[in-house]
Amino acid sequence: MGDDAQTPPGDPRRDEVSRRRSLAAKVLALAMAFTVLGVLAVFLPSIAGYRLTWLKNRVAMAEVAILAVQAAPQRKLSADMRHELLRSAGVHVVAFKRGGSRRLVLHDDMQMTAAARYDLRRTGWARAVRDALATLAAGGDRIITVIDKPPMIEGRFIELALDEGALYRDLRAHALAILKASLALAVSGAALLYLAIHWLLIRPISRLNASMRRFAGDPQNPAHVISPSARRDELGAAQRQLRRLQLETLGLLQQKERLASLGLAVSKVSHELRNMLTQAHLISDRLAMVDDPTVRKFAPKLIASLDRAIDYCTGTLKYGRVQEPPPVRAAVAVRPVVDEVFAALPREERAALVLVNEAPADLMADADPGHLQRIIANLVNNAAQALAARPDASAPGRIVVSARREGAIVRLRVADNGPGLPEKARQHLFEPFHGSARRGGTGLGLAIARQLAVSHGGDLKWIDDHQPGAAFELVIPDRAVDLAAARARRDA
């Protein structure tokens, strides 16, 4: 089993590179493989060509012997002359074929059997290499027959029988010389190539990897940010890009730490401030009971201001939670949830608005009932607040909630006939503390509503339908169903 399988996930040792798996080891292995291929590419054709040249020289010498025989009186030679010609040619038998007849020109008195027969007239590159390797493997102990076309005289072929020992010795010496030279050249070239790749690629990549590991171990330490080199190639660009990324990450982590501390302080302040505002609200309720015209005139405004301040603190505390609980999904009837949200509006707001629930009575959504109610309540409350802040309230405010099912998706729409969303609010929509369309708002309602929608695998978005007012659409998909498991439960 490999090292990765024995190391648990998340362990920093999983990112450590062993020597045998390192990039340097792989480059070295490739350099060695290319060295062997380079040696073979030089060595094999060289020994094949040397062997063919050697044999053709023997054929040419045998041709000279044939010419000497043809020039002799009655084409007869003494035994000494015949043996001298065979010795000088380095062969035992010379035969010559012209036209349709084959004639034995020279031969000694040895009894021999040829171990191999080579026709040089039809020798390709692959066959020549194979024959050369066979000669080296035989060790020079064979008698071979060689056939080739005569280089100068007319004839179909010259056939020789010769001892392979001399060819073996010459070919082995040539092979050793070529092997040494090609090995020296290939090894020096591979070493230079490895050093160049190591200097140009492996070394800076190792530096990048080491910088990333140091930064990952302590990302808030500025000393771990890489210092890029002056290279102008891709690796230099990667170093500069890594530095920018590390600096951005360092800044974000520092900002996150400051915001976390600030958020904790704000949560404590908001908690205490809400308690104080609640007490002030109770006192203002008592003031509203005082029978004084001035108090009666300003008490409702004071109460409304305190309500907004309490809502602001409450929303800030809710948003400051670490995370919302995961949805507990069930089949929820949408229409009763919308009716419940409408009923929860203050009586004065309900009296001033036209609330329309167009959700079908039989429409069911696969959602968390509490989360669905909070999403719709945030959207309806935002619409009600926008309608209450209209400068021209001659026409009654209208909020329409509609819903429909499209396959495995439920789409719910909340629309109003208010002033709509200003451009500034659209640019920061769903961003907490930035996406509010009204003065003094926090924008937390939409941010929380969208978080709840996303936790269901859906989304919440603003619909730009060029109609008066604002419209939001909630998308909640049904959960995926394991059909096999459902059938098994049904059949059980």
Wavefront OBJ file of the C-alpha trace (Angstrom):
o trace
v 0.000 0.000 0.000
v 1.320 3.492 -0.877
v 2.296 6.222 1.539
v -0.821 8.273 0.699
v -3.096 5.382 1.671
v -1.387 5.078 5.069
v -1.511 8.814 5.824
v -4.887 10.135 7.033
v -6.527 12.953 5.043
v -5.578 16.431 6.241
v -2.187 15.287 7.524
v 0.510 17.702 6.249
v 2.725 14.717 5.494
v 0.477 13.867 2.550
v 1.922 16.914 0.771
v 5.527 15.865 1.380
v 7.208 14.581 -1.775
v 9.488 11.546 -1.411
v 12.771 11.451 -3.273
v 11.717 8.668 -5.595
v 8.502 10.518 -6.500
v 10.040 13.950 -6.761
v 10.171 15.911 -9.975
v 13.968 15.725 -9.915
v 13.864 11.916 -9.764
v 11.417 11.781 -12.667
v 13.546 14.132 -14.760
v 16.644 12.050 -13.940
v 14.846 8.850 -14.937
v 13.728 10.456 -18.210
v 17.274 11.689 -18.863
v 18.623 8.168 -18.314
v 15.962 6.691 -20.591
v 16.743 9.226 -23.311
v 20.460 8.475 -22.845
v 19.856 4.784 -23.510
v 17.705 5.592 -26.524
v 20.352 7.974 -27.839
v 23.089 5.347 -27.436
v 20.989 2.744 -29.204
v 20.135 5.177 -31.989
v 23.863 5.640 -32.664
v 25.190 2.187 -31.755
v 22.859 -0.106 -33.695
v 23.077 1.598 -37.125
v 26.851 1.935 -36.691
v 27.550 -1.758 -36.092
v 25.100 -2.741 -38.846
v 26.803 -0.445 -41.350
v 30.283 -1.586 -40.288
v 29.368 -5.248 -40.788
v 27.891 -4.621 -44.249
v 30.990 -2.658 -45.299
v 33.274 -5.395 -43.995
v 31.430 -8.102 -45.919
v 31.286 -6.055 -49.129
v 35.055 -5.576 -48.896
v 35.379 -9.349 -48.803
v 33.136 -9.604 -51.861
v 35.322 -7.060 -53.684
v 38.472 -9.032 -52.785
v 36.797 -12.228 -53.981
v 35.983 -10.472 -57.258
v 39.704 -9.691 -57.681
v 40.432 -13.371 -57.166
v 37.874 -14.265 -59.857
v 39.548 -11.854 -62.271
v 42.921 -13.466 -61.513
v 41.522 -16.903 -62.292
v 39.951 -15.661 -65.517
v 43.301 -14.138 -66.560
v 45.266 -17.369 -65.938
v 46.121 -19.657 -68.907
v 43.207 -21.996 -69.450
v 41.822 -20.544 -66.233
v 43.897 -22.929 -64.173
v 45.979 -21.989 -61.144
v 48.503 -23.839 -59.113
v 47.543 -25.005 -55.659
v 49.853 -22.438 -54.038
v 48.346 -19.608 -56.097
v 44.815 -20.776 -55.311
v 45.495 -20.903 -51.563
v 47.183 -17.498 -51.692
v 44.170 -15.947 -53.396
v 41.790 -17.520 -50.858
v 43.975 -16.365 -47.973
v 44.243 -12.808 -49.263
v 40.473 -12.672 -49.749
v 39.886 -14.233 -46.329
v 37.451 -16.825 -47.655
v 37.236 -20.584 -48.081
v 35.006 -20.799 -51.176
v 34.300 -18.427 -54.081
v 31.474 -19.159 -56.525
v 30.317 -17.022 -59.438
v 27.083 -17.106 -61.388
v 26.718 -15.561 -64.793
v 23.642 -16.132 -66.919
v 22.066 -19.450 -66.011
v 25.214 -21.291 -64.824
v 26.915 -21.204 -61.453
v 30.624 -22.058 -61.291
v 32.861 -22.832 -58.362
v 35.868 -20.593 -58.951
v 38.042 -21.175 -55.859
v 37.857 -23.503 -52.881
v 40.134 -25.086 -50.354
v 40.138 -28.701 -49.239
v 38.252 -28.089 -45.937
v 35.032 -29.922 -45.203
v 32.603 -27.316 -43.879
v 28.943 -26.657 -43.272
v 27.662 -23.073 -43.287
v 25.740 -22.077 -40.124
v 24.065 -19.044 -41.745
v 23.486 -17.592 -45.181
v 23.336 -13.832 -45.808
v 22.169 -12.201 -49.030
v 23.479 -8.632 -49.108
v 21.358 -7.770 -52.125
v 18.157 -7.714 -50.058
v 19.191 -6.402 -46.639
v 17.048 -3.728 -45.008
v 18.002 -1.624 -41.986
v 16.183 -3.795 -39.432
v 17.610 -7.010 -40.897
v 21.129 -5.551 -40.982
v 20.895 -4.651 -37.280
v 19.588 -8.107 -36.421
v 22.382 -9.813 -38.396
v 25.039 -7.661 -36.700
v 23.719 -8.555 -33.253
v 23.658 -12.226 -34.294
v 27.333 -11.990 -35.330
v 28.292 -10.547 -31.944
v 26.222 -13.151 -30.116
v 27.779 -16.079 -32.076
v 31.268 -15.236 -30.854
v 33.035 -15.820 -34.184
v 32.719 -19.617 -34.216
v 30.545 -19.932 -37.343
v 31.101 -20.546 -41.033
v 28.780 -18.272 -43.009
v 27.797 -17.896 -46.633
v 27.589 -14.410 -48.179
v 25.935 -13.546 -51.487
v 26.191 -10.168 -53.215
v 26.095 -8.602 -56.670
v 29.573 -8.204 -58.237
v 30.711 -4.591 -57.944
v 32.659 -4.516 -61.268
v 32.271 -7.605 -63.474
v 29.061 -8.717 -65.104
v 27.282 -11.506 -63.329
v 24.245 -12.304 -61.267
v 26.009 -12.830 -57.935
v 29.180 -13.802 -56.137
v 28.881 -16.342 -53.323
v 31.467 -16.665 -50.569
v 31.978 -19.049 -47.685
v 34.127 -17.625 -44.919
v 35.064 -17.988 -41.293
v 33.222 -15.409 -39.140
v 36.020 -15.065 -36.588
v 37.759 -12.118 -38.247
v 34.444 -10.334 -38.761
v 33.536 -10.933 -35.097
v 36.808 -9.523 -33.799
v 36.690 -6.417 -35.990
v 32.982 -5.835 -35.300
v 33.457 -6.235 -31.536
v 36.312 -3.722 -31.488
v 34.265 -1.255 -33.519
v 31.211 -1.793 -31.300
v 33.198 -1.129 -28.130
v 34.698 2.043 -29.571
v 31.298 3.326 -30.740
v 29.663 2.346 -27.461
v 32.233 4.247 -25.406
v 32.004 7.331 -27.582
v 28.210 7.353 -27.749
v 27.886 6.700 -24.022
v 30.258 9.536 -23.204
v 28.402 11.889 -25.530
v 24.934 10.825 -24.376
v 25.788 10.897 -20.667
v 27.377 14.341 -20.900
v 24.408 15.619 -22.906
v 21.905 14.099 -20.467
v 23.807 15.520 -17.492
v 23.833 18.990 -19.017
v 20.141 18.671 -19.870
v 19.314 17.543 -16.334
v 21.297 20.387 -14.799
v 19.634 22.897 -17.098
v 16.135 21.573 -16.309
v 16.976 21.456 -12.607
v 18.191 25.056 -12.641
v 15.450 26.446 -14.874
v 12.424 24.440 -13.696
v 12.856 22.098 -10.740
v 14.643 24.554 -8.474
v 12.115 27.415 -8.860
v 9.184 24.970 -8.662
v 10.610 23.553 -5.413
v 10.917 27.133 -4.169
v 7.284 27.792 -5.050
v 6.202 24.603 -3.284
v 8.247 25.422 -0.179
v 6.800 28.941 -0.055
v 3.235 27.638 -0.353
v 3.831 25.083 2.404
v 5.342 27.681 4.738
v 2.499 30.083 4.034
v -0.114 27.352 4.541
v 1.429 26.514 7.917
v 1.200 30.130 9.136
v -0.738 32.290 6.648
v -0.757 35.313 8.959
v 3.034 35.633 9.032
v 4.244 38.212 6.464
v 7.714 36.620 6.513
v 6.276 33.586 4.713
v 5.248 35.595 1.648
v 7.437 34.656 -1.311
v 9.926 37.142 -2.729
v 9.690 36.727 -6.525
v 12.778 36.618 -8.685
v 13.449 38.880 -11.650
v 12.623 36.141 -14.180
v 10.403 37.237 -17.037
v 9.186 33.770 -18.065
v 6.163 31.743 -16.930
v 7.743 30.714 -13.626
v 8.598 34.319 -12.815
v 4.989 35.261 -13.545
v 3.823 32.378 -11.326
v 6.017 33.638 -8.468
v 4.630 37.167 -8.788
v 1.082 35.856 -9.014
v 1.658 33.701 -5.927
v 2.973 36.729 -4.055
v -0.146 38.731 -4.983
v -2.355 35.855 -3.879
v -0.487 35.448 -0.603
v -0.650 39.176 0.118
v -4.387 39.226 -0.640
v -4.937 36.186 1.574
v -2.860 37.753 4.344
v -4.894 40.953 4.125
v -8.190 39.057 4.120
v -7.171 36.979 7.134
v -6.108 40.068 9.028
v -9.353 41.792 8.069
v -11.327 38.705 9.076
v -9.619 38.621 12.445
v -10.363 42.305 13.012
v -13.964 41.832 11.884
v -14.353 38.822 14.163
v -13.184 40.874 17.126
v -15.370 43.769 16.029
v -18.334 41.459 15.508
v -17.975 40.040 19.003
v -17.861 43.553 20.427
v -20.857 44.638 18.321
v -22.833 41.583 19.448
v -22.173 42.421 23.094
v -23.038 46.072 22.544
v -26.177 45.178 20.565
v -27.295 42.773 23.284
v -26.926 45.347 26.021
v -28.359 48.096 23.818
v -31.414 46.002 23.021
v -32.071 45.510 26.718
v -31.793 49.246 27.349
v -34.005 50.048 24.347
v -36.584 47.570 25.559
v -36.702 49.336 28.900
v -36.984 52.673 27.105
v -39.813 51.230 25.017
v -41.707 50.246 28.152
v -41.237 53.753 29.563
v -42.421 55.300 26.296
v -45.544 53.144 26.436
v -46.250 54.606 29.847
v -45.638 58.112 28.469
v -48.210 57.488 25.740
v -50.824 57.138 28.498
v -50.120 60.618 29.874
v -52.961 63.026 29.140
v -50.838 65.749 27.606
v -51.221 66.926 23.973
v -47.519 67.384 23.433
v -46.687 63.951 24.864
v -49.452 62.337 22.814
v -48.094 64.031 19.701
v -44.483 62.873 20.046
v -44.920 59.570 21.914
v -45.889 57.505 18.775
v -42.848 58.825 16.934
v -40.639 57.969 19.893
v -42.146 54.478 20.079
v -41.647 53.942 16.330
v -38.007 55.042 16.587
v -37.437 52.690 19.507
v -39.079 49.844 17.575
v -36.743 50.398 14.653
v -33.722 50.490 16.959
v -34.791 47.248 18.677
v -35.368 45.573 15.291
v -31.931 46.723 14.156
v -30.249 45.218 17.239
v -32.277 42.020 16.978
v -31.420 41.594 13.306
v -27.736 42.211 13.977
v -27.707 39.576 16.723
v -29.493 37.029 14.522
v -27.119 37.592 11.631
v -24.145 37.312 13.970
v -24.868 33.669 14.674
v -22.134 31.277 13.559
v -24.538 29.496 11.214
v -28.180 28.774 10.696
v -29.340 25.283 11.707
v -29.690 22.950 8.714
v -33.224 22.735 7.343
v -35.466 19.913 8.562
v -37.454 19.412 5.403
v -41.002 18.153 5.115
v -44.010 18.548 2.848
v -45.355 22.045 3.655
v -48.584 23.591 2.357
v -47.561 26.992 1.016
v -50.869 28.853 1.235
v -51.336 28.517 5.030
v -47.775 29.738 5.595
v -48.498 32.864 3.534
v -51.742 33.446 5.480
v -49.780 33.127 8.740
v -47.238 35.716 7.572
v -50.021 38.130 6.592
v -51.690 37.651 9.971
v -48.423 38.417 11.799
v -48.235 41.934 10.339
v -49.162 44.743 12.717
v -52.855 45.630 12.606
v -52.216 49.144 11.369
v -50.108 47.893 8.445
v -52.682 45.238 7.504
v -55.421 47.844 7.511
v -53.469 50.071 5.110
v -52.489 47.284 2.668
v -54.160 45.010 0.171
v -52.736 41.529 0.832
v -53.332 38.928 -1.870
v -52.474 35.244 -1.398
v -52.512 33.551 -4.816
v -50.753 30.352 -3.742
v -52.801 27.291 -4.759
v -54.468 25.496 -1.887
v -52.973 22.140 -2.914
v -49.402 23.363 -3.530
v -46.852 21.562 -1.347
v -43.210 22.533 -0.989
v -40.383 20.307 0.234
v -38.945 22.728 2.795
v -38.324 23.454 6.440
v -41.608 25.034 7.678
v -39.836 27.500 9.961
v -37.303 28.520 7.325
v -39.998 28.936 4.676
v -42.048 31.097 7.028
v -38.981 33.287 7.799
v -38.159 33.775 4.120
v -41.690 34.811 3.202
v -41.957 37.003 6.315
v -38.740 38.865 5.441
v -39.950 39.505 1.899
v -43.436 40.597 2.992
v -42.096 42.818 5.783
v -39.677 44.509 3.370
v -42.522 45.120 0.941
v -44.738 46.515 3.703
v -41.982 48.872 4.903
v -41.321 50.042 1.342
v -45.028 50.744 0.811
v -45.270 52.630 4.134
v -42.348 54.881 3.097
v -43.936 55.957 -0.202
v -44.002 59.736 -0.646
v -47.319 59.437 -2.536
v -49.707 57.049 -0.794
v -52.864 58.032 -2.655
v -53.329 54.487 -3.989
v -53.457 51.624 -1.480
v -50.346 49.507 -1.151
v -50.637 46.017 -2.603
v -48.601 42.880 -1.826
v -49.214 39.783 -3.921
v -47.751 36.386 -3.079
v -48.065 33.794 -5.833
v -46.578 30.313 -6.166
v -46.475 27.463 -8.646
v -44.780 24.139 -9.151
v -42.562 23.405 -12.158
v -41.658 19.724 -12.032
v -39.496 19.214 -8.961
v -39.191 22.964 -8.245
v -41.500 25.320 -6.365
v -41.337 28.979 -7.389
v -42.788 31.574 -5.000
v -43.067 35.244 -5.980
v -43.593 38.254 -3.690
v -44.424 41.496 -5.526
v -45.594 44.926 -4.471
v -46.626 48.172 -6.166
v -44.242 50.344 -4.193
v -41.464 52.640 -5.403
v -39.195 49.744 -6.394
v -35.510 49.314 -5.701
v -33.106 52.226 -6.263
v -29.972 51.585 -8.299
v -27.714 51.725 -5.227
v -29.713 49.005 -3.486
v -29.589 46.784 -6.601
v -25.785 46.944 -6.691
v -25.467 45.548 -3.151
v -28.599 43.431 -2.992
v -28.406 40.525 -0.499
v -25.291 42.044 1.105
v -25.755 42.594 4.859
v -25.655 46.238 5.973
v -25.466 47.372 2.321
v -28.537 46.063 0.534
v -31.266 48.037 2.260
v -33.503 50.194 0.087
v -34.810 52.350 2.931
v -33.045 54.836 5.151
v -31.889 53.293 8.428
v -32.358 49.694 7.208
v -29.725 46.988 7.708
v -30.357 44.829 4.657
v -30.137 41.772 6.899
v -33.607 40.516 6.014
v -32.754 39.762 2.395
v -29.313 38.389 3.320
v -30.811 35.971 5.871
v -33.624 34.986 3.498
v -31.202 34.143 0.741
v -29.007 32.110 3.113
v -32.040 30.061 4.083
v -32.966 29.550 0.417
v -29.452 28.431 -0.484
v -29.442 25.973 2.437
v -32.373 24.261 0.667
v -30.387 24.036 -2.570
v -32.406 26.887 -4.053
v -32.016 30.630 -4.457
v -33.653 34.001 -3.919
v -33.370 36.658 -6.605
v -34.799 40.005 -7.566
v -36.967 39.971 -10.688
v -36.547 42.873 -13.067
v -39.888 42.664 -14.912
v -40.108 46.435 -15.629
v -43.311 46.663 -13.577
v -44.043 49.214 -10.821
v -42.755 48.132 -7.457
v -40.359 45.306 -6.593
v -40.629 41.555 -7.098
v -38.590 38.700 -5.608
v -38.682 35.046 -6.586
v -37.880 32.168 -4.234
v -36.809 28.867 -5.805
v -36.894 25.693 -3.677
v -36.139 22.358 -5.384
v -37.375 19.058 -4.017
v -34.867 16.687 -2.494
v -33.449 13.968 -4.718
v -35.159 10.639 -4.074
v -33.385 7.269 -4.127
v -35.950 5.315 -6.145
v -34.473 1.912 -5.284
v -34.572 2.643 -1.560
v -38.087 4.085 -1.821
v -39.339 0.970 -3.623
v -37.644 -1.231 -1.025
v -39.358 0.656 1.812
v -42.670 0.446 -0.037
v -42.370 -3.291 -0.616
v -41.148 -4.039 2.920
l 1 2 3 4 5 6 7 8 9 10 11 12 13 14 15 16 17 18 19 20 21 22 23 24 25 26 27 28 29 30 31 32 33 34 35 36 37 38 39 40 41 42 43 44 45 46 47 48 49 50 51 52 53 54 55 56 57 58 59 60 61 62 63 64 65 66 67 68 69 70 71 72 73 74 75 76 77 78 79 80 81 82 83 84 85 86 87 88 89 90 91 92 93 94 95 96 97 98 99 100 101 102 103 104 105 106 107 108 109 110 111 112 113 114 115 116 117 118 119 120 121 122 123 124 125 126 127 128 129 130 131 132 133 134 135 136 137 138 139 140 141 142 143 144 145 146 147 148 149 150 151 152 153 154 155 156 157 158 159 160 161 162 163 164 165 166 167 168 169 170 171 172 173 174 175 176 177 178 179 180 181 182 183 184 185 186 187 188 189 190 191 192 193 194 195 196 197 198 199 200 201 202 203 204 205 206 207 208 209 210 211 212 213 214 215 216 217 218 219 220 221 222 223 224 225 226 227 228 229 230 231 232 233 234 235 236 237 238 239 240 241 242 243 244 245 246 247 248 249 250 251 252 253 254 255 256 257 258 259 260 261 262 263 264 265 266 267 268 269 270 271 272 273 274 275 276 277 278 279 280 281 282 283 284 285 286 287 288 289 290 291 292 293 294 295 296 297 298 299 300 301 302 303 304 305 306 307 308 309 310 311 312 313 314 315 316 317 318 319 320 321 322 323 324 325 326 327 328 329 330 331 332 333 334 335 336 337 338 339 340 341 342 343 344 345 346 347 348 349 350 351 352 353 354 355 356 357 358 359 360 361 362 363 364 365 366 367 368 369 370 371 372 373 374 375 376 377 378 379 380 381 382 383 384 385 386 387 388 389 390 391 392 393 394 395 396 397 398 399 400 401 402 403 404 405 406 407 408 409 410 411 412 413 414 415 416 417 418 419 420 421 422 423 424 425 426 427 428 429 430 431 432 433 434 435 436 437 438 439 440 441 442 443 444 445 446 447 448 449 450 451 452 453 454 455 456 457 458 459 460 461 462 463 464 465 466 467 468 469 470 471 472 473 474 475 476 477 478 479 480 481 482 483 484 485 486 487 488 489 490 491 492
